[in-house]
Amino acid sequence: MSIEIKISLNEGLYLKEPQDSKLGRNIIRHSILMIDEYGFESFTFKKLAQEINSTEASIYRYFENKHLLLLFLVNWYWQWVNYLIEINIRNIDDPKRKLQIIIHSFVSASKENPSMDYVNESKLHSIVISEGMKAYHTKEVDKENSKGFFKSYKELAKSVSNVISEINPNFKYPFTLATNLFEMSNNQIYFANHLPKLTDISIKNDEANEVEEMLNYFAERLLA
């Protein structure tokens, strides 16, 4: 029997917690599917309302605008990855093994989880790859940061950087390596599928396994 999991996020991201109601979960489910299919620019609350047989006003009761909805989805994914890391490295003492598990969690977090029937992790992962930077590469990033909107990403980076420092306490850039490992796990898959001249990863092979091997290669040599 699966255990229902609720990802807790900054309350400033929403007006009403969407995970607590049928309509809210429907908004999450279909916004993921529509943004993945059409792209963030083409996605609107009007189109979403038509898709779920509701009204724009109902959606606005949950999210002030579509930017905050995107921020909610990206934060959800960051928090989901951090949750997987906490579960997967529990009771593991060897920090090198911890980092290998973390890297595997980065790559495998997109696998669909039956306990989250309103979140398609695979399609959400695609959104994080293709649209995620739009959540924080904005003019409002400093203001939103002051509200704690990127706390989930910071917690994820801190979890990984702590393990990096366990492996090599003298390594000068644990946070930089932590964020780069995560971003590389996403960007290299995107490059393999769309801009293959920018990566050595090939979609002809199992790109997820290749990315995992690549990240371990960089991490092992940088922390030796």
N, C-alpha and C positions, 0 to 999 in steps of 0.2 A: 504493500500500500504506500503510495507516494505521500510525502509530507508537504503541505502547502507552505510556501515561503513568501514572506512579504519583505520587499526591499524598502527600507526607510530612507527618505531623502529630505533635503532641506525644504522646509515648509514654504519658503519664499518662491519656490519654483511653480507653485500651483495655488489656486484660490480655494479649491476643494480637493481633498485627497482622492485621486481617481481610482486607486487600488481598492477603495472601500465600497464601491458600488458597481452594479452591473453595467450601468451606462458608462461610468468612468473606465472600467476595464475594457469595454467595447471601444471607447475612444483610443485607448492605448493600442489595442490589437489592430484596429484598422488604420490608425495613423502610421504605424510601422509598415504595414503592407503597402499603403499608398505612397509614402515617401520613398520606399524602396523601389516601387514600380515607376513612379513619375518624376522623382527628384524633389528636393525641398522647395525650389523656386516655384514649381508648378502646383505644389500642394497648397490647398486653402481650406479654411474651416467650412466654407460653403460646400466644397466638394466632399469633405468628410461627413458633413451633416447629411447630404444626399445618400452617401454610401451606407450610413448606419440608420437611415430612416428617422432622423432626429432633426433638431433645429440648430442653427448657428448659435442662438442665444443659450441653448443648453450646453454647448461646448465651451462658450465663454464663461460659463459659471465655474468651469474647472481650470481653464487656462486663459490668462490675460491676452496672449497672442501666440502665434505659431513659433516664434523664436524661443519662448519659454517652454513650449511643448518639446521642441528639439532639445533644449537644455535638460529637460526632465528625462527624455529617452537616453541621452548620452550619459547623464549621471547614473541612470539606472544600470546601464551597462558597466560603467566603472565600478559601481558598488557590487554588482554581480561578480565581476572578476575578482574583486577583493574578497568577497565571501568564499568563492571557490578556493582561493589561495589559503585562506584561514583554515578551511576544512581539510584541504589536501596536505598541508604541511604539519598538521597537528600530530604530535607524538613523533615527529622526525627531528633527530638531534643534529645530524651532519648538515652544516650550512650549505655545502656544495650540492648535496642531494636536494636540499630545500630549493635552491635556485633552479635546478633542473626541473623540479615539479612546478615551480612558478612559471617558467618558460612554457612548459607543457600546458599549464592553465591558460596562459595568454592565447595559445593557439587553439585550444579545444573549448574555450568558453562559448563559442558560437554554436555548439551542439545543442539541439533542442532538448528542453527539460520538461517532462510531462507534468511536473508540479507547478509549472507556470503556463497554464493554458492560454493566458491572454497576452503572452509575449513569445513571439517567434524569434528565438535567440539568433538564429542564422541570418534572418533578414535584418534584425537589429544590428548585428555585426557588420553587415554590408552598409548600413546607414552610418555607423561609426567610422568606417573606412572612407566612404565617399563624401559624407556630409558633416562628420564630427567636428572638423576644424571650424566650421561656420558657427559652432556654438560658442567659441571663445576667441576667434580671430575677428573681433568686432571693436567698434569705437567705445562700446560700453563695458569692455572687459574689466577695467579697474573698478568701476562702480559695482559690477556684478560680483567681482571677487571680494569686495568689502562686505557684501551680503552673505558670503559663504557659499556661493553657487558652485564653486569648484572644489569644495571640501572632499568630495568623493575621490576625485583624481589625486588630490594631495595625500589622502590616506592610503591610496593604492601605491603611490610613489614611495611613501614613507615605509610601508610594509616591505617593499622590495629592497629599498636602500638599506634597511636594517639588516637584511640577510647578506647583502653585498658587503657591508661593513663587518659582519661576522666572519666572512671568508677572508677578507683582507682589510684589517683595521687601518692600514696605511694608505688605502686607495683614496685619492683626493676627491673623486667625483661620484659618490654613490647615488645621489639623486639624479644626476645627469645620465648615468648609465641606466638607472631604473626606468626613467621616462623614455629613453631611447630604445631600450629593449621592447617596451610596450608599443611605441609608435612604429618601430620596425616590423613588429609582428603583424601590424595592420597594413602598413604602406607597401611592404614587399609583396604581399598577396595582391594588392591593388595593381602594382606595377606589372606583376606577372600576367595579370588578366588584361590590362589595358595599355601599358607602356613597357613592353618587355625589354626594350633596349636599356632600361634603367635598372635592371636587376639581373642577377644570375639565377634566380628562381624560375623554374619552368612549369607551366601548367600541364605539360605533357607527362610530368611525373606527379607524385602526390605533393602538391605545393605546401600543404600544411606541415608534412614531415620534413620537407626541405627547409622551410622557414625555421622550424624547431632546431634542426641540426645547425643551421647558420647562426642562430642566436646563441646556442651553446658554444659554438666555435669562438665567437667574439668574446663572450663572457669569460670562458676559461683562459683565454690568452691575455685579456686585459687584467684579470685578477690573479694571474700566476705570480 
